[in-house]
Amino acid sequence: MEERYIRDIFYFKSYYLDFFSTLKPEVKRKFNWTLKLIGTIDRVPIK
């Protein structure tokens, strides 16, 4: 089942992408997971 995004995520200039490119692969996966949660669910859990 494909996730439906309910909000858009915008990056200001290239600051985030520059930062993201310096991260280790496991940290990148965590960031991507978090951004997917923010974009696809109505309420983000505290944990």
mmCIF file as Biopython writes it, N, C-alpha, C and O atoms, coordinates in Angstrom:
data_model
#
loop_
_atom_site.group_PDB
_atom_site.id
_atom_site.type_symbol
_atom_site.label_atom_id
_atom_site.label_alt_id
_atom_site.label_comp_id
_atom_site.label_asym_id
_atom_site.label_entity_id
_atom_site.label_seq_id
_atom_site.pdbx_PDB_ins_code
_atom_site.Cartn_x
_atom_site.Cartn_y
_atom_site.Cartn_z
_atom_site.occupancy
_atom_site.B_iso_or_equiv
_atom_site.auth_seq_id
_atom_site.auth_asym_id
_atom_site.pdbx_PDB_model_num
ATOM 1   N N  . MET A ? 1  ? 0.840  -1.189 0.000  1.0 0.0 1  A 1 
ATOM 2   C CA . MET A ? 1  ? 0.000  0.000  0.000  1.0 0.0 1  A 1 
ATOM 3   C C  . MET A ? 1  ? 0.881  1.247  0.000  1.0 0.0 1  A 1 
ATOM 4   O O  . MET A ? 1  ? 1.797  1.368  0.814  1.0 0.0 1  A 1 
ATOM 5   N N  . GLU A ? 2  ? 0.606  2.148  -0.893 1.0 0.0 2  A 1 
ATOM 6   C CA . GLU A ? 2  ? 1.391  3.367  -1.015 1.0 0.0 2  A 1 
ATOM 7   C C  . GLU A ? 2  ? 0.895  4.416  -0.026 1.0 0.0 2  A 1 
ATOM 8   O O  . GLU A ? 2  ? -0.309 4.585  0.168  1.0 0.0 2  A 1 
ATOM 9   N N  . GLU A ? 3  ? 1.846  5.120  0.599  1.0 0.0 3  A 1 
ATOM 10  C CA . GLU A ? 3  ? 1.496  6.172  1.549  1.0 0.0 3  A 1 
ATOM 11  C C  . GLU A ? 3  ? 1.012  7.408  0.794  1.0 0.0 3  A 1 
ATOM 12  O O  . GLU A ? 3  ? 1.550  7.757  -0.257 1.0 0.0 3  A 1 
ATOM 13  N N  . ARG A ? 4  ? 0.004  8.055  1.335  1.0 0.0 4  A 1 
ATOM 14  C CA . ARG A ? 4  ? -0.519 9.290  0.746  1.0 0.0 4  A 1 
ATOM 15  C C  . ARG A ? 4  ? -0.015 10.464 1.569  1.0 0.0 4  A 1 
ATOM 16  O O  . ARG A ? 4  ? -0.262 10.537 2.773  1.0 0.0 4  A 1 
ATOM 17  N N  . TYR A ? 5  ? 0.683  11.374 0.927  1.0 0.0 5  A 1 
ATOM 18  C CA . TYR A ? 5  ? 1.211  12.543 1.624  1.0 0.0 5  A 1 
ATOM 19  C C  . TYR A ? 5  ? 0.113  13.578 1.800  1.0 0.0 5  A 1 
ATOM 20  O O  . TYR A ? 5  ? -0.566 13.951 0.843  1.0 0.0 5  A 1 
ATOM 21  N N  . ILE A ? 6  ? -0.054 14.041 3.045  1.0 0.0 6  A 1 
ATOM 22  C CA . ILE A ? 6  ? -1.096 15.019 3.342  1.0 0.0 6  A 1 
ATOM 23  C C  . ILE A ? 6  ? -0.529 16.418 3.506  1.0 0.0 6  A 1 
ATOM 24  O O  . ILE A ? 6  ? -1.283 17.385 3.622  1.0 0.0 6  A 1 
ATOM 25  N N  . ARG A ? 7  ? 0.786  16.534 3.518  1.0 0.0 7  A 1 
ATOM 26  C CA . ARG A ? 7  ? 1.414  17.852 3.585  1.0 0.0 7  A 1 
ATOM 27  C C  . ARG A ? 7  ? 2.721  17.818 2.819  1.0 0.0 7  A 1 
ATOM 28  O O  . ARG A ? 7  ? 3.331  16.765 2.636  1.0 0.0 7  A 1 
ATOM 29  N N  . ASP A ? 8  ? 3.134  18.988 2.379  1.0 0.0 8  A 1 
ATOM 30  C CA . ASP A ? 8  ? 4.390  19.120 1.638  1.0 0.0 8  A 1 
ATOM 31  C C  . ASP A ? 8  ? 5.496  19.538 2.599  1.0 0.0 8  A 1 
ATOM 32  O O  . ASP A ? 8  ? 5.258  20.238 3.584  1.0 0.0 8  A 1 
ATOM 33  N N  . ILE A ? 9  ? 6.694  19.097 2.292  1.0 0.0 9  A 1 
ATOM 34  C CA . ILE A ? 9  ? 7.864  19.484 3.070  1.0 0.0 9  A 1 
ATOM 35  C C  . ILE A ? 9  ? 8.779  20.264 2.142  1.0 0.0 9  A 1 
ATOM 36  O O  . ILE A ? 9  ? 9.163  19.776 1.079  1.0 0.0 9  A 1 
ATOM 37  N N  . PHE A ? 10 ? 9.121  21.466 2.545  1.0 0.0 10 A 1 
ATOM 38  C CA . PHE A ? 10 ? 9.976  22.333 1.740  1.0 0.0 10 A 1 
ATOM 39  C C  . PHE A ? 10 ? 11.311 22.525 2.441  1.0 0.0 10 A 1 
ATOM 40  O O  . PHE A ? 10 ? 11.378 22.625 3.666  1.0 0.0 10 A 1 
ATOM 41  N N  . TYR A ? 11 ? 12.363 22.575 1.650  1.0 0.0 11 A 1 
ATOM 42  C CA . TYR A ? 11 ? 13.702 22.822 2.180  1.0 0.0 11 A 1 
ATOM 43  C C  . TYR A ? 11 ? 14.097 24.249 1.836  1.0 0.0 11 A 1 
ATOM 44  O O  . TYR A ? 11 ? 13.930 24.692 0.699  1.0 0.0 11 A 1 
ATOM 45  N N  . PHE A ? 12 ? 14.621 24.966 2.823  1.0 0.0 12 A 1 
ATOM 46  C CA . PHE A ? 12 ? 15.044 26.341 2.609  1.0 0.0 12 A 1 
ATOM 47  C C  . PHE A ? 12 ? 16.418 26.345 1.954  1.0 0.0 12 A 1 
ATOM 48  O O  . PHE A ? 12 ? 17.397 25.863 2.523  1.0 0.0 12 A 1 
ATOM 49  N N  . LYS A ? 13 ? 16.469 26.897 0.755  1.0 0.0 13 A 1 
ATOM 50  C CA . LYS A ? 13 ? 17.697 26.930 -0.050 1.0 0.0 13 A 1 
ATOM 51  C C  . LYS A ? 13 ? 18.302 25.537 -0.087 1.0 0.0 13 A 1 
ATOM 52  O O  . LYS A ? 13 ? 17.568 24.570 -0.293 1.0 0.0 13 A 1 
ATOM 53  N N  . SER A ? 14 ? 19.598 25.394 0.104  1.0 0.0 14 A 1 
ATOM 54  C CA . SER A ? 14 ? 20.215 24.066 0.076  1.0 0.0 14 A 1 
ATOM 55  C C  . SER A ? 14 ? 20.765 23.676 1.439  1.0 0.0 14 A 1 
ATOM 56  O O  . SER A ? 14 ? 21.549 22.733 1.543  1.0 0.0 14 A 1 
ATOM 57  N N  . TYR A ? 15 ? 20.359 24.395 2.492  1.0 0.0 15 A 1 
ATOM 58  C CA . TYR A ? 15 ? 20.927 24.145 3.822  1.0 0.0 15 A 1 
ATOM 59  C C  . TYR A ? 15 ? 20.690 22.709 4.286  1.0 0.0 15 A 1 
ATOM 60  O O  . TYR A ? 15 ? 21.618 22.030 4.725  1.0 0.0 15 A 1 
ATOM 61  N N  . TYR A ? 16 ? 19.463 22.261 4.189  1.0 0.0 16 A 1 
ATOM 62  C CA . TYR A ? 16 ? 19.157 20.899 4.654  1.0 0.0 16 A 1 
ATOM 63  C C  . TYR A ? 16 ? 19.864 19.851 3.798  1.0 0.0 16 A 1 
ATOM 64  O O  . TYR A ? 16 ? 20.446 18.905 4.330  1.0 0.0 16 A 1 
ATOM 65  N N  . LEU A ? 17 ? 19.817 20.011 2.500  1.0 0.0 17 A 1 
ATOM 66  C CA . LEU A ? 17 ? 20.424 19.012 1.617  1.0 0.0 17 A 1 
ATOM 67  C C  . LEU A ? 17 ? 21.940 18.963 1.797  1.0 0.0 17 A 1 
ATOM 68  O O  . LEU A ? 17 ? 22.541 17.892 1.716  1.0 0.0 17 A 1 
ATOM 69  N N  . ASP A ? 18 ? 22.556 20.112 2.039  1.0 0.0 18 A 1 
ATOM 70  C CA . ASP A ? 18 ? 23.999 20.134 2.323  1.0 0.0 18 A 1 
ATOM 71  C C  . ASP A ? 18 ? 24.291 19.385 3.621  1.0 0.0 18 A 1 
ATOM 72  O O  . ASP A ? 18 ? 25.230 18.592 3.690  1.0 0.0 18 A 1 
ATOM 73  N N  . PHE A ? 19 ? 23.485 19.641 4.641  1.0 0.0 19 A 1 
ATOM 74  C CA . PHE A ? 19 ? 23.640 18.954 5.925  1.0 0.0 19 A 1 
ATOM 75  C C  . PHE A ? 19 ? 23.383 17.459 5.765  1.0 0.0 19 A 1 
ATOM 76  O O  . PHE A ? 19 ? 24.143 16.634 6.272  1.0 0.0 19 A 1 
ATOM 77  N N  . PHE A ? 20 ? 22.312 17.119 5.059  1.0 0.0 20 A 1 
ATOM 78  C CA . PHE A ? 20 ? 21.918 15.727 4.885  1.0 0.0 20 A 1 
ATOM 79  C C  . PHE A ? 20 ? 23.005 14.917 4.188  1.0 0.0 20 A 1 
ATOM 80  O O  . PHE A ? 20 ? 23.215 13.750 4.520  1.0 0.0 20 A 1 
ATOM 81  N N  . SER A ? 21 ? 23.685 15.510 3.246  1.0 0.0 21 A 1 
ATOM 82  C CA . SER A ? 21 ? 24.724 14.795 2.500  1.0 0.0 21 A 1 
ATOM 83  C C  . SER A ? 21 ? 25.934 14.438 3.366  1.0 0.0 21 A 1 
ATOM 84  O O  . SER A ? 21 ? 26.738 13.593 2.976  1.0 0.0 21 A 1 
ATOM 85  N N  . THR A ? 22 ? 26.074 15.069 4.534  1.0 0.0 22 A 1 
ATOM 86  C CA . THR A ? 22 ? 27.201 14.775 5.423  1.0 0.0 22 A 1 
ATOM 87  C C  . THR A ? 22 ? 26.904 13.656 6.413  1.0 0.0 22 A 1 
ATOM 88  O O  . THR A ? 22 ? 27.800 13.220 7.135  1.0 0.0 22 A 1 
ATOM 89  N N  . LEU A ? 23 ? 25.666 13.187 6.456  1.0 0.0 23 A 1 
ATOM 90  C CA . LEU A ? 23 ? 25.266 12.211 7.457  1.0 0.0 23 A 1 
ATOM 91  C C  . LEU A ? 23 ? 25.634 10.786 7.058  1.0 0.0 23 A 1 
ATOM 92  O O  . LEU A ? 23 ? 25.805 10.469 5.881  1.0 0.0 23 A 1 
ATOM 93  N N  . LYS A ? 24 ? 25.751 9.941  8.075  1.0 0.0 24 A 1 
ATOM 94  C CA . LYS A ? 24 ? 25.970 8.509  7.848  1.0 0.0 24 A 1 
ATOM 95  C C  . LYS A ? 24 ? 24.665 7.895  7.326  1.0 0.0 24 A 1 
ATOM 96  O O  . LYS A ? 24 ? 23.586 8.422  7.596  1.0 0.0 24 A 1 
ATOM 97  N N  . PRO A ? 25 ? 24.756 6.785  6.582  1.0 0.0 25 A 1 
ATOM 98  C CA . PRO A ? 25 ? 23.548 6.174  6.001  1.0 0.0 25 A 1 
ATOM 99  C C  . PRO A ? 25 ? 22.464 5.835  7.021  1.0 0.0 25 A 1 
ATOM 100 O O  . PRO A ? 25 ? 21.280 6.029  6.742  1.0 0.0 25 A 1 
ATOM 101 N N  . GLU A ? 26 ? 22.844 5.331  8.203  1.0 0.0 26 A 1 
ATOM 102 C CA . GLU A ? 26 ? 21.808 4.985  9.192  1.0 0.0 26 A 1 
ATOM 103 C C  . GLU A ? 26 ? 21.096 6.220  9.731  1.0 0.0 26 A 1 
ATOM 104 O O  . GLU A ? 26 ? 19.912 6.155  10.059 1.0 0.0 26 A 1 
ATOM 105 N N  . VAL A ? 27 ? 21.799 7.338  9.825  1.0 0.0 27 A 1 
ATOM 106 C CA . VAL A ? 27 ? 21.178 8.588  10.279 1.0 0.0 27 A 1 
ATOM 107 C C  . VAL A ? 27 ? 20.280 9.140  9.178  1.0 0.0 27 A 1 
ATOM 108 O O  . VAL A ? 27 ? 19.215 9.687  9.464  1.0 0.0 27 A 1 
ATOM 109 N N  . LYS A ? 28 ? 20.699 9.003  7.923  1.0 0.0 28 A 1 
ATOM 110 C CA . LYS A ? 28 ? 19.865 9.439  6.801  1.0 0.0 28 A 1 
ATOM 111 C C  . LYS A ? 28 ? 18.539 8.682  6.794  1.0 0.0 28 A 1 
ATOM 112 O O  . LYS A ? 28 ? 17.487 9.270  6.540  1.0 0.0 28 A 1 
ATOM 113 N N  . ARG A ? 29 ? 18.587 7.369  7.074  1.0 0.0 29 A 1 
ATOM 114 C CA . ARG A ? 29 ? 17.348 6.573  7.125  1.0 0.0 29 A 1 
ATOM 115 C C  . ARG A ? 29 ? 16.414 7.098  8.204  1.0 0.0 29 A 1 
ATOM 116 O O  . ARG A ? 29 ? 15.203 7.169  7.993  1.0 0.0 29 A 1 
ATOM 117 N N  . LYS A ? 30 ? 16.965 7.468  9.364  1.0 0.0 30 A 1 
ATOM 118 C CA . LYS A ? 30 ? 16.127 8.000  10.450 1.0 0.0 30 A 1 
ATOM 119 C C  . LYS A ? 30 ? 15.499 9.328  10.058 1.0 0.0 30 A 1 
ATOM 120 O O  . LYS A ? 30 ? 14.323 9.562  10.334 1.0 0.0 30 A 1 
ATOM 121 N N  . PHE A ? 31 ? 16.272 10.201 9.417  1.0 0.0 31 A 1 
ATOM 122 C CA . PHE A ? 31 ? 15.727 11.480 8.958  1.0 0.0 31 A 1 
ATOM 123 C C  . PHE A ? 31 ? 14.617 11.243 7.942  1.0 0.0 31 A 1 
ATOM 124 O O  . PHE A ? 31 ? 13.555 11.860 8.025  1.0 0.0 31 A 1 
ATOM 125 N N  . ASN A ? 32 ? 14.857 10.353 6.985  1.0 0.0 32 A 1 
ATOM 126 C CA . ASN A ? 32 ? 13.841 10.068 5.974  1.0 0.0 32 A 1 
ATOM 127 C C  . ASN A ? 32 ? 12.575 9.490  6.596  1.0 0.0 32 A 1 
ATOM 128 O O  . ASN A ? 32 ? 11.467 9.847  6.195  1.0 0.0 32 A 1 
ATOM 129 N N  . TRP A ? 33 ? 12.731 8.596  7.575  1.0 0.0 33 A 1 
ATOM 130 C CA . TRP A ? 33 ? 11.584 8.013  8.269  1.0 0.0 33 A 1 
ATOM 131 C C  . TRP A ? 33 ? 10.779 9.108  8.982  1.0 0.0 33 A 1 
ATOM 132 O O  . TRP A ? 33 ? 9.550  9.125  8.916  1.0 0.0 33 A 1 
ATOM 133 N N  . THR A ? 34 ? 11.481 10.015 9.660  1.0 0.0 34 A 1 
ATOM 134 C CA . THR A ? 34 ? 10.817 11.102 10.381 1.0 0.0 34 A 1 
ATOM 135 C C  . THR A ? 34 ? 10.077 12.025 9.417  1.0 0.0 34 A 1 
ATOM 136 O O  . THR A ? 34 ? 8.933  12.397 9.677  1.0 0.0 34 A 1 
ATOM 137 N N  . LEU A ? 35 ? 10.711 12.394 8.319  1.0 0.0 35 A 1 
ATOM 138 C CA . LEU A ? 35 ? 10.056 13.264 7.345  1.0 0.0 35 A 1 
ATOM 139 C C  . LEU A ? 35 ? 8.853  12.579 6.710  1.0 0.0 35 A 1 
ATOM 140 O O  . LEU A ? 35 ? 7.855  13.230 6.403  1.0 0.0 35 A 1 
ATOM 141 N N  . LYS A ? 36 ? 8.947  11.263 6.510  1.0 0.0 36 A 1 
ATOM 142 C CA . LYS A ? 36 ? 7.798  10.528 5.974  1.0 0.0 36 A 1 
ATOM 143 C C  . LYS A ? 36 ? 6.633  10.570 6.966  1.0 0.0 36 A 1 
ATOM 144 O O  . LYS A ? 36 ? 5.484  10.759 6.568  1.0 0.0 36 A 1 
ATOM 145 N N  . LEU A ? 37 ? 6.930  10.393 8.255  1.0 0.0 37 A 1 
ATOM 146 C CA . LEU A ? 37 ? 5.871  10.501 9.267  1.0 0.0 37 A 1 
ATOM 147 C C  . LEU A ? 37 ? 5.208  11.867 9.232  1.0 0.0 37 A 1 
ATOM 148 O O  . LEU A ? 37 ? 3.982  11.972 9.237  1.0 0.0 37 A 1 
ATOM 149 N N  . ILE A ? 38 ? 6.022  12.907 9.199  1.0 0.0 38 A 1 
ATOM 150 C CA . ILE A ? 38 ? 5.488  14.270 9.183  1.0 0.0 38 A 1 
ATOM 151 C C  . ILE A ? 38 ? 4.602  14.483 7.957  1.0 0.0 38 A 1 
ATOM 152 O O  . ILE A ? 38 ? 3.575  15.157 8.039  1.0 0.0 38 A 1 
ATOM 153 N N  . GLY A ? 39 ? 4.997  13.913 6.832  1.0 0.0 39 A 1 
ATOM 154 C CA . GLY A ? 39 ? 4.254  14.124 5.594  1.0 0.0 39 A 1 
ATOM 155 C C  . GLY A ? 39 ? 3.033  13.263 5.411  1.0 0.0 39 A 1 
ATOM 156 O O  . GLY A ? 39 ? 2.155  13.599 4.616  1.0 0.0 39 A 1 
ATOM 157 N N  . THR A ? 40 ? 2.952  12.128 6.146  1.0 0.0 40 A 1 
ATOM 158 C CA . THR A ? 40 ? 1.874  11.185 5.828  1.0 0.0 40 A 1 
ATOM 159 C C  . THR A ? 40 ? 0.857  10.956 6.937  1.0 0.0 40 A 1 
ATOM 160 O O  . THR A ? 40 ? -0.221 10.427 6.666  1.0 0.0 40 A 1 
ATOM 161 N N  . ILE A ? 41 ? 1.155  11.329 8.159  1.0 0.0 41 A 1 
ATOM 162 C CA . ILE A ? 41 ? 0.171  11.086 9.213  1.0 0.0 41 A 1 
ATOM 163 C C  . ILE A ? 41 ? -0.361 12.400 9.759  1.0 0.0 41 A 1 
ATOM 164 O O  . ILE A ? 41 ? 0.308  13.433 9.728  1.0 0.0 41 A 1 
ATOM 165 N N  . ASP A ? 42 ? -1.589 12.326 10.260 1.0 0.0 42 A 1 
ATOM 166 C CA . ASP A ? 42 ? -2.266 13.527 10.741 1.0 0.0 42 A 1 
ATOM 167 C C  . ASP A ? 42 ? -1.620 14.072 12.007 1.0 0.0 42 A 1 
ATOM 168 O O  . ASP A ? 42 ? -1.405 15.278 12.128 1.0 0.0 42 A 1 
ATOM 169 N N  . ARG A ? 43 ? -1.312 13.191 12.945 1.0 0.0 43 A 1 
ATOM 170 C CA . ARG A ? 43 ? -0.698 13.602 14.216 1.0 0.0 43 A 1 
ATOM 171 C C  . ARG A ? 43 ? 0.612  12.859 14.410 1.0 0.0 43 A 1 
ATOM 172 O O  . ARG A ? 43 ? 0.651  11.630 14.347 1.0 0.0 43 A 1 
ATOM 173 N N  . VAL A ? 44 ? 1.669  13.595 14.643 1.0 0.0 44 A 1 
ATOM 174 C CA . VAL A ? 44 ? 2.973  12.976 14.846 1.0 0.0 44 A 1 
ATOM 175 C C  . VAL A ? 44 ? 3.068  12.530 16.296 1.0 0.0 44 A 1 
ATOM 176 O O  . VAL A ? 44 ? 2.843  13.336 17.199 1.0 0.0 44 A 1 
ATOM 177 N N  . PRO A ? 45 ? 3.400  11.254 16.543 1.0 0.0 45 A 1 
ATOM 178 C CA . PRO A ? 45 ? 3.501  10.777 17.921 1.0 0.0 45 A 1 
ATOM 179 C C  . PRO A ? 45 ? 4.666  11.424 18.667 1.0 0.0 45 A 1 
ATOM 180 O O  . PRO A ? 45 ? 5.657  11.825 18.056 1.0 0.0 45 A 1 
ATOM 181 N N  . ILE A ? 46 ? 4.541  11.520 19.979 1.0 0.0 46 A 1 
ATOM 182 C CA . ILE A ? 46 ? 5.593  12.118 20.805 1.0 0.0 46 A 1 
ATOM 183 C C  . ILE A ? 46 ? 6.877  11.312 20.709 1.0 0.0 46 A 1 
ATOM 184 O O  . ILE A ? 46 ? 7.961  11.887 20.613 1.0 0.0 46 A 1 
ATOM 185 N N  . LYS A ? 47 ? 6.772  9.984  20.732 1.0 0.0 47 A 1 
ATOM 186 C CA . LYS A ? 47 ? 7.968  9.140  20.655 1.0 0.0 47 A 1 
ATOM 187 C C  . LYS A ? 47 ? 8.538  9.248  19.278 1.0 0.0 47 A 1 
ATOM 188 O O  . LYS A ? 47 ? 9.554  8.621  18.979 1.0 0.0 47 A 1 
#
